[in-house]
């Protein structure tokens, strides 16, 4: 699958977003109207076309925060709306992990004096609405469980494929380090999601 260059932004954000396994509290988010996008809306990064070389650290910090908020919010929905116990547990894990990472990203941005800024042609708000609309609109039960897990699998696969490119985009050494350390945790999240996905077939 050929991804638009702008998708790299979301992949970087999601890559760094998955760098911890356990964290603290919940981070709820967007409650949007219903939609029928299912997995496409869940796994599409929804970003505009910004070449990797054109990304600033401020753009990456912005995307980190957005990705963490999205996965935390999606996990919060799955933790209560999921009917399969493994889907609920996975949602809880995503909610905790990404809440914690969001705080770490905000702390790092403050330390570095970086003000988060959206990249050119950013469409993350529209993507956020689509994703949350899909989650909130899916009927509770197998359809919801499958849409959520399928979306998580596709997102984490894309993140792993783009890890090398993501490393090249960050200018700050600490930001690069955060992304570099994320790969094993992303693989662990992907493995968990795929295991659940196989059981839902």
FENCOR-V723782 format. One line per field, one symbol per residue. ss: DSSP state (A for helix, B for strand, O for the rest). phi: phi as a letter, one per 20 degrees, with the letter a starting at -180 (. if undefined). psi: psi as a letter, one per 40 degrees, with the letter a starting at -180 (. if undefined). A space follows every 50 residues. Layout:
ss->???
phi->???
psi->???
This chain:
ss->OOOOOOAAAAAAAAAAAOOOOOOOOOOOOOOOOOOOOAAAAAAOOOOOOO OAAAOOAAAAAAAAAAAAAAAAAAAAAAAAAOOOAAAAAAAAAAAAAAAA AAAAAAAAAAAAOOOOOOOOOOOAAAAAAAAAAAAAAOOOOAAAAAAAAA AAAAAAAAAAAOAAAAAAAOOOAAAAAAAAAAAAAAAAAAAAAAAAAAAA O
phi->.eefgffggfffffgffeececbedecebeddffbcflfgffdffmefed ggfefefffffgfgfffffffffffffffdefdeffffffgfffffgfff ffffffffgffemeegbffgmfcffffgffffffffefffpgffgffffg fffffffffffdgfffffefeefffgffffffgfffffffgfffffgffe f
psi->hhiidddddddddddddeeidiacaihibhhiiiifdbddddehdeiigh ideehidddddddddddddddddddddddddidhdddddddddddddddd dddddddddddefhhhhiiifhfddddddddddddddhhhaddddddddd dddddddddddedddddddhdhddddddddedddddddddddddddddde .
